[in-house]
């Protein structure tokens, strides 16, 4: 029998094939492709194949009617979907490999199998029965031999377009990848340069503060010794100046110990503790009492019940002195610094020391870097007060050496509170084991 094709339906079938294939190629050409995207691409490719076939079948004009086996029609679509999905998965994993690799050839066979398997299953689903009366319009049909030429040309064009698109997409993908890598290297280098510049600035400020702070006790020790040498017969004056020289040298020794401890902590070495038994309330009263001559009656201790602890008293004294001194320096002038002792059932065998002051709060950025070596908050830098940026580094190191933690909370409404939480027994390792590595390591 003579067979011709309806031109509009034939064009529609080609457009469906082109659009579905283009969508599938676009999906798998993206830099990041999810499993859902691959499934969508397989569905688009299967729709392109089935749409081309069945719309092409409906465009056929011949003296016969067509009946369909719906089970085989559904099976033909399933073949196209599964084969297209598998082909796209393989194509996705081998798109950066050289052409004609084994995986690419397998992907091509699967895609060809999707087309051929769908086509022949779809043809098997069709049955043709002759009809006596048949009328065709010559204005909208094309002969079979002409259709063959058109389809060959269209197929070659689509194949060439797909290959060119794939090559361009691969080149753009590689170029984008290189650009992203170069940008990452640039950003990394820029970050390192900024960190080195910041480290240099920190060290310069530290050296300046160190020279300033060491000069005062050194000058005091020199002056005291000169006075003793100039008046050797005055025993009372000699005793006075001798005490002044010793006090100045002890201040210098404390500064050097701070520096050594800070660098020991930065190198990841824990502080070595000499644990002693103490009564916490009495210990805190002694520490705050020693600070009173320097800062006046600005300290408030809130502690009700007597508590016994086993700590390194030298290091714990330094930690509490650092926190209280910071509260005086950077808190609102004339407001008190409150030290609160908290121990309850929720804390178990631990205790919290809360050192609170009023004043300008710390920003979130400052809270993140506050415990780093040589770091000083914005309020500290703009206050005009000299400092090394070591106090909080050492204080946190003291907390961790006691198997504890040091945290800070700060806001306009509540002020600033440093929370020093440690076990009552510094040698109790159960609390340290419960901490995350990020809390156990010094920044």
ChimeraX attribute file (.defattr): number of C-alpha atoms within 10 A of each C-alpha:
attribute: neighborCount
match mode: 1-to-1
recipient: residues
	/A:1	7
	/A:2	8
	/A:3	14
	/A:4	20
	/A:5	21
	/A:6	21
	/A:7	17
	/A:8	11
	/A:9	19
	/A:10	22
	/A:11	15
	/A:12	16
	/A:13	23
	/A:14	21
	/A:15	15
	/A:16	21
	/A:17	22
	/A:18	20
	/A:19	15
	/A:20	22
	/A:21	22
	/A:22	19
	/A:23	18
	/A:24	24
	/A:25	20
	/A:26	14
	/A:27	22
	/A:28	22
	/A:29	19
	/A:30	14
	/A:31	10
	/A:32	8
	/A:33	12
	/A:34	11
	/A:35	9
	/A:36	9
	/A:37	15
	/A:38	21
	/A:39	20
	/A:40	18
	/A:41	26
	/A:42	29
	/A:43	22
	/A:44	25
	/A:45	31
	/A:46	30
	/A:47	21
	/A:48	25
	/A:49	28
	/A:50	26
	/A:51	20
	/A:52	23
	/A:53	23
	/A:54	15
	/A:55	17
	/A:56	19
	/A:57	19
	/A:58	14
	/A:59	20
	/A:60	18
	/A:61	20
	/A:62	18
	/A:63	16
	/A:64	16
	/A:65	13
	/A:66	13
	/A:67	10
	/A:68	14
	/A:69	12
	/A:70	12
	/A:71	9
	/A:72	17
	/A:73	19
	/A:74	14
	/A:75	16
	/A:76	26
	/A:77	22
	/A:78	18
	/A:79	20
	/A:80	28
	/A:81	26
	/A:82	18
	/A:83	24
	/A:84	30
	/A:85	25
	/A:86	19
	/A:87	25
	/A:88	25
	/A:89	18
	/A:90	17
	/A:91	20
	/A:92	18
	/A:93	12
	/A:94	16
	/A:95	15
	/A:96	11
	/A:97	12
	/A:98	9
	/A:99	11
	/A:100	10
	/A:101	11
	/A:102	12
	/A:103	17
	/A:104	20
	/A:105	15
	/A:106	16
	/A:107	22
	/A:108	18
	/A:109	14
	/A:110	22
	/A:111	22
	/A:112	16
	/A:113	17
	/A:114	27
	/A:115	23
	/A:116	16
	/A:117	20
	/A:118	27
	/A:119	21
	/A:120	12
	/A:121	17
	/A:122	23
	/A:123	17
	/A:124	14
	/A:125	19
	/A:126	16
	/A:127	12
	/A:128	12
	/A:129	9
	/A:130	12
	/A:131	10
	/A:132	6
	/A:133	7
	/A:134	11
	/A:135	8
	/A:136	13
	/A:137	8
	/A:138	10
	/A:139	8
	/A:140	12
	/A:141	20
	/A:142	17
	/A:143	14
	/A:144	14
	/A:145	10
	/A:146	10
	/A:147	16
	/A:148	11
	/A:149	11
	/A:150	12
	/A:151	13
	/A:152	11
	/A:153	12
	/A:154	14
	/A:155	14
	/A:156	12
	/A:157	12
	/A:158	17
	/A:159	12
	/A:160	12
	/A:161	14
	/A:162	16
	/A:163	12
	/A:164	12
	/A:165	16
	/A:166	16
	/A:167	12
	/A:168	12
	/A:169	16
	/A:170	16
	/A:171	12
	/A:172	13
	/A:173	16
	/A:174	14
	/A:175	12
	/A:176	13
	/A:177	13
	/A:178	12
	/A:179	12
	/A:180	12
	/A:181	12
	/A:182	12
	/A:183	12
	/A:184	12
	/A:185	12
	/A:186	12
	/A:187	12
	/A:188	12
	/A:189	12
	/A:190	12
	/A:191	12
	/A:192	12
	/A:193	12
	/A:194	12
	/A:195	12
	/A:196	12
	/A:197	12
	/A:198	12
	/A:199	15
	/A:200	12
	/A:201	13
	/A:202	18
	/A:203	16
	/A:204	12
	/A:205	17
	/A:206	20
	/A:207	13
	/A:208	14
	/A:209	17
	/A:210	17
	/A:211	11
	/A:212	13
	/A:213	17
	/A:214	17
	/A:215	13
	/A:216	13
	/A:217	20
	/A:218	16
	/A:219	13
	/A:220	18
	/A:221	23
	/A:222	14
	/A:223	15
	/A:224	23
	/A:225	17
	/A:226	12
	/A:227	17
	/A:228	19
	/A:229	11
	/A:230	11
	/A:231	11
	/A:232	10
	/A:233	10
	/A:234	11
	/A:235	11
	/A:236	9
	/A:237	15
	/A:238	19
	/A:239	13
	/A:240	13
	/A:241	20
	/A:242	17
	/A:243	14
	/A:244	19
	/A:245	22
	/A:246	16
	/A:247	15
	/A:248	21
	/A:249	18
	/A:250	14
	/A:251	17
	/A:252	19
	/A:253	13
	/A:254	13
	/A:255	17
	/A:256	14
	/A:257	12
	/A:258	18
	/A:259	18
	/A:260	13
	/A:261	21
	/A:262	25
	/A:263	16
	/A:264	15
	/A:265	22
	/A:266	18
	/A:267	10
	/A:268	13
	/A:269	14
	/A:270	17
	/A:271	18
	/A:272	12
	/A:273	16
	/A:274	12
	/A:275	17
	/A:276	13
	/A:277	13
	/A:278	15
	/A:279	12
	/A:280	19
	/A:281	17
	/A:282	12
	/A:283	14
	/A:284	19
	/A:285	14
	/A:286	13
	/A:287	16
	/A:288	21
	/A:289	14
	/A:290	12
	/A:291	17
	/A:292	13
	/A:293	9
	/A:294	9
	/A:295	13
	/A:296	9
	/A:297	14
	/A:298	15
	/A:299	21
	/A:300	15
	/A:301	15
	/A:302	13
	/A:303	16
	/A:304	10
	/A:305	10
	/A:306	9
	/A:307	15
	/A:308	13
	/A:309	20
	/A:310	19
	/A:311	24
	/A:312	20
	/A:313	17
	/A:314	13
	/A:315	22
	/A:316	18
	/A:317	18
	/A:318	18
	/A:319	22
	/A:320	20
	/A:321	19
	/A:322	17
	/A:323	24
	/A:324	23
	/A:325	17
	/A:326	17
	/A:327	25
	/A:328	21
	/A:329	16
	/A:330	19
	/A:331	21
	/A:332	15
	/A:333	11
	/A:334	10
	/A:335	14
	/A:336	17
	/A:337	24
	/A:338	19
	/A:339	24
	/A:340	16
	/A:341	20
	/A:342	16
	/A:343	16
	/A:344	10
	/A:345	7
	/A:346	7
	/A:347	13
	/A:348	11
	/A:349	16
	/A:350	20
	/A:351	20
	/A:352	21
	/A:353	20
	/A:354	23
	/A:355	24
	/A:356	24
	/A:357	28
	/A:358	24
	/A:359	20
	/A:360	17
	/A:361	21
	/A:362	20
	/A:363	13
	/A:364	12
	/A:365	10
	/A:366	15
	/A:367	15
	/A:368	12
	/A:369	13
	/A:370	21
	/A:371	25
	/A:372	19
	/A:373	25
	/A:374	20
	/A:375	23
	/A:376	21
	/A:377	18
	/A:378	14
	/A:379	18
	/A:380	16
	/A:381	13
	/A:382	9
	/A:383	11
	/A:384	8
	/A:385	11
	/A:386	15
	/A:387	19
	/A:388	21
	/A:389	23
	/A:390	23
	/A:391	26
	/A:392	22
	/A:393	24
	/A:394	29
	/A:395	25
	/A:396	24
	/A:397	31
	/A:398	29
	/A:399	22
	/A:400	23
	/A:401	24
	/A:402	30
	/A:403	23
	/A:404	26
	/A:405	22
	/A:406	21
	/A:407	14
	/A:408	17
	/A:409	15
	/A:410	20
	/A:411	15
	/A:412	11
	/A:413	10
	/A:414	13
	/A:415	17
	/A:416	23
	/A:417	23
	/A:418	20
	/A:419	19
	/A:420	24
	/A:421	21
	/A:422	27
	/A:423	25
	/A:424	22
	/A:425	20
	/A:426	24
	/A:427	16
	/A:428	17
	/A:429	13
	/A:430	11
	/A:431	17
	/A:432	21
	/A:433	11
	/A:434	10
	/A:435	13
	/A:436	9
	/A:437	10
	/A:438	8
	/A:439	14
	/A:440	19
	/A:441	14
	/A:442	20
	/A:443	17
